Amino acid sequence: MKMRRVGVWLSTAVLLFSLVGASGLAQKKGQFPKPEELRQTNICIEMQGIMFTSGMTANAKGEPDGNGLGTQQVGWNASGFIVASDGTLLTNAHVARRALFGNAVFADGSKFEISQIKAWDPAEDIAVLKIKAQKTFPYVKLGNSDKVEIMDPVLAVGNTFGEGMQVTDGMINQVLMDDNNVRYQFKHSANTAPGNSGGAIYRGSEVIAIHFAGTSQYSIHYAVPINLAKPLIASPNPWLQLSAVFSPQAIADKLEQYYTKTGVATAATKDNPGGDAFSLQVPNGEDFLIQVQAEKGRHLAAIVANNSGLLGFGNSQPGEQELLLFSAENMNAIAVGVLNGDTKPCNYAITVYRIKW
């Protein structure tokens, strides 16, 4: 009798435990938005823009053509999410950088033009864009990223490989802070891939971060805390219109002087073209224009390189000036050089401009 009673107690305890466990799992699962809400507030981004060919396009001889202002129109896929009923959305700065025009595509197939940009922060990789539409949109709830802790469960939503909205789950692995104890990055374990850039990271029903990068080799994924984006959303900056028309001359109005230097390009010899070179620290994820001005009646070529090799070559402008566009992608240091090719030394002035898109 006693053994039977113990057995009943054990059975009852197992049943209660399973009910509590099931309830806890259901509650945990229910914390995240429902699929329909995710479909209505998260978007796939189709962007068209320019890339710099920077004089590296092969000519008829298979050599770099030297057109330092060379550009090419390309397309890319990314992710974003709606943060206001007027179609204001968040994504990464690297998604919007050099964009000419784009589309926001919802899971139901509806497509809207992305026509404006309000603000972006290349250092934090955040951009605020706007959909062009005469309607109101459902939008996400923004959480407080200062409350996020390691091991918090998260959901990543994004346009993985440009194949449409996909959802993965994981947890916060690490919270990174700067010297002022400001949170500037989260590491998380929700699997992501190219196309997830700019996608939402949910903790419960709220977005607490913007995904921006991942390393599939080590299953490490990175996100920007949402609190860093909130001032940009509320920024008083006027909306700028994206334009499908681009020319190198259009860059002239967007230049901000970053670095200047004068020097002497040494004379060429039989075994050496002559010139001068120096290293320069540049902020990652930004675009630059290099201007080389030779003394009157002379001409110098311009080159830029990093540890991986040659990034750009400019040797096509007539006269004393040479121009070269380049992007600081995944790097912080570059080498800039001028090539002489003449048996006489040549004085030069070089200016590096940051392009303020």
N, C-alpha and C positions, 0 to 999 in steps of 0.2 A: 504494500500500500504506500509506504513511504517512498519507495523507488519510483512507483507510478506517478506520485505527486511531484517528485523531482523532475521526472520526464516531462510532465505537463508544464511545469515552470520553465524548463529549458526551451520547450517548443514555443511557449508564449513569448519568452525573451527574444528568441530568434525572429519570430514574427514581428514583434514590436521594433526590433533593430532594423529589419528589412524595410518596414514601413517608414521609419524615421530616415533611413538612408535614402530610400527612393524619393521621399519628400524633399530631402536636402538637395539631391541631384536635380530634381525638377525645379526647385527654387533657383539653384545656381544656373541652370540652363535658361530659366525664364528671365534672368537678369538682363540678358542681351536683347536688343530690339528684335522684333519678329521679322521674318524674311521679307514681308511686303514693305515694312518700313525701311529696311535696308535698300530695297530696290527703288524706292521713291526718293531717297535722299543721297544716295551714292551714285556717282557717274563714272563712265568711261570717257577718257579724253582722247580725241583724234586731233593731233596738231600738225600744222604745216609751217615750216620756217626755213631758216637758212643755216648752213654750216660753212665754216671758213675752209676753203681749199688752200689758201695761204701760199700760193706759188708752187704747190707740190703736185699739181696735175701734170701728168706726163705729156710731153710734146711729141712730135713725130719721131724724134730720135730716142724717145723713152726717157728723157731727162726732165727734171722739174722745169715747168714753164716760166717760173720767176714772177708770175703775176701775184704779188703780195696782197692785192685787193680781191682776189678770186673768191667767189662764193658759189654755192650750189643749193637749190631748194630741195629739201628732204621732208619726210614725214616721220612722226613717232607717236607711240601710244603711251598713255599714262592714266592716272586715276585722280579723283577729286571728290569733294562732298559739299553739299549745299549748306550754307550757314545763315542765310536770310531769305525771306519769302520773295524778294525781288530777283533772286537768282545769283546772288553773291556766293562765290565758292572759294574754297581753299585748295591749294595744291602745292607742289614744290616750285621753288624759283627756277630750278634747272629744267622743269617742264615748260615754263613760260618763256624762258630766255630765248631770244632771237626768233620768237614766234611771229608769224605774219597773220595767221588766222587759225581758227580751230573750231571743233564741235564738241558739245557735251552730249553723250549718248546714254540714255537711260535703259534699264533692263527690259522695258517693254518695246524697245526699238525706236522710241521717239528721239528726235535729234534737234538740238538747238545750237545756234551759232554762239561761240564765245567771242564777244566783240570788244571787251574793254579790260584794262588792267588798272588797278588802283594803287597797289603797293607791293613791293617785294623786298625781301631781305636775303641777299645772296649768302651772307655769313651763316644764317640759320636755315637757309634753303626753304623759305616760305614765300608764297605768292598769293595775292588776293585778286581774283578775276571775276568777271560778271557775264552771265548769260543774257543774250538779247531775246526777249520774249514779252508779249503782252499777257502775262498770266502770273499767278502766284505759285510758289513752289513749297512743298513741305521741306523742312530743314532739320538738321541734327541738333541734338542737345550737346552743348559744350560743357565738359566737366572741369574740375580743378586739378590740374596736373601736379600741383604741390602736395596733393593728398595721395598720390600713387605710391605704392610700396612694392618691393620685390616680392615675387610669388603671386601678385595679383593676377587673376585670369584675364586674358585679353582676347579680342577678336580682331583680325585684320581683314579689311575689305578692299579689294582692288581688281584692276583690269589685267590680270596675270597673262603675260605673253600677248596682250591685245585680243584675248579670246572672250572678253565679256566679264561681267562681275563674278568674282570667286571669293570664297570666304574660308579662312583658316583660323585655327585657335592656338593659343599658347599661353605664356605667362611673361610677366616682367622679370627679366633676369638681373638687370642692374640699373641703378639710377645714378647718372653722372652729374656732378656739380662743379661749378667753377670756383675760383678763389673767394668769391663773394657769397658762396653757398646758394647760388642760383642754379636751378636745374636746367641743363642745356641739352640733355640727350637721355633717351631710354634705350636699353638693349632688351629685345624681346625674342621669344622663340616661335612666334606664329610664322610659318613658312611663307616666304614671299619670293617673287621672281621679277624679271624685267616687265614693266607695265604696271607694277604696284606703286611706283613712285607717286606720291601725293595722296595716297589712299588713307582712309580713316583707321585709327586704332581705337577700338572701343574697350572701355572697362565698364561692365554693366550696360546701362542704357545710354551712357554718355561717351562722347569722343574725347579722349585725353591726350592724343598725340597724332602726328602726321608721319606716316612712314616715308623714309627717303632713301634707304640703301639696305643692301643685304649681301652677305657672302655665303653663297650656297655651299662652298667647300667646308665651311666650319659651322654652318647653320646659325650664324649670328646675324641679327637683323636690327636695324637702327630706326629710331623715330624721334621727331622733334616734339617736346612737350607743348601742349596746346596753349598754355598760358603765354608763351612767347609770340603766338599769332594774334592774340586778342587785341593788342594795341594797333596792329596793322589793319584789322577789320574796322576798327573805330577811327582810323586815320583820317584827317581832314583833307588829305591829298585829293585833287580832282581826278576823275576817271580819265585815262588816256585811251584813245581809240586805236585798236589794232588795225593795221593796214596791210592789204595783200600786195602792195607795191613796195618794192625795195630796190635801192641802188646804193653802191658804196658812198655816194655823195650824201645820202641821208644820214650817215653816221656823224657827219660834221657837227650837227647840232646836239649831239649826245656825248661829247668828249669832255673829260675832266682830267686835267694834267696830273700825272702820277709821279713822274720821275724825269729829271733832265741831267745831261752830262755833256761835256765837251772833251775832245781828245784829238789825238793824231793817229791816223791810220798809216802804219809803216809802209815803206815802199815795197813793191813786189820784187822778188828775185826769181832766179831760174827754177827753184824748187818750192817757192812759197808765194802765194798771191799777195801777201802783205795785208795789213789791216789792224784791227784792235778788237778786244772782247772784254766783257765784264759779266759778273753774275748779279742777279736781282731777285729779291724776294717779292712774290706776288700773291694776293689773296686767292685762294682756291675757288673755282666756280665762277670766275668773272672773265670778261672779254676785254682785249686791249688792242690799241693801234700803236705801232712803232713808226716814228718819223725820223729818217736820217737825212740831215742837211749837210751836203759837202760844200767846200769852199767854191766860189764862183768859177764856172768853167770846168768843174770836175764831177765825177760820178762815182758813187760807192754803192755796193750791194748790201742788203741787210739779211741777216739770218737769225733765227731763234731756235734753241734746242733745249732739251733737258736730258736726264740720265738715259731715257729711252731712245734718244736720237734726234734727228732734225725734225722740227715742228713746222717751220715756215721758211720761205726763201723769197726775197723781193729783189728783182733785177730787171724790171720792165718799164719803170717810169722814166720818161725822158728828162734830161736836164740834171740839176744838182740834187733833186729830192727823190727819195725812195720811201715807199710806204709798205707796211706789212701788218696784217691782221693775225691775231692768234688768240686761242682760248686757254685759260689756265685750268685744265681738267685734271683733277686728281694729282695736283702738284703744288708746291709752294716756292720752288726755286727754279729759275731758268738761266740760261746763258744767252746773252745778246752779243752779236758780233757785226762788224762792218768789214767788207772785203774791198780791197783797193784795186788790184790788178794793174796798177801803173808803176812805173819805175821811179816815180817821185812820191814822197810822203804827201798826205792830204789831211788838212784840218777838217774836223766835222763837229756838228752838234746833233745830239740825239735826244728825242723827247718821247716818253712813253705815256700814252693817254689811256685812262680807264673809260670804257664805253658804258655810259649810264642809260641803260635801256629804259 
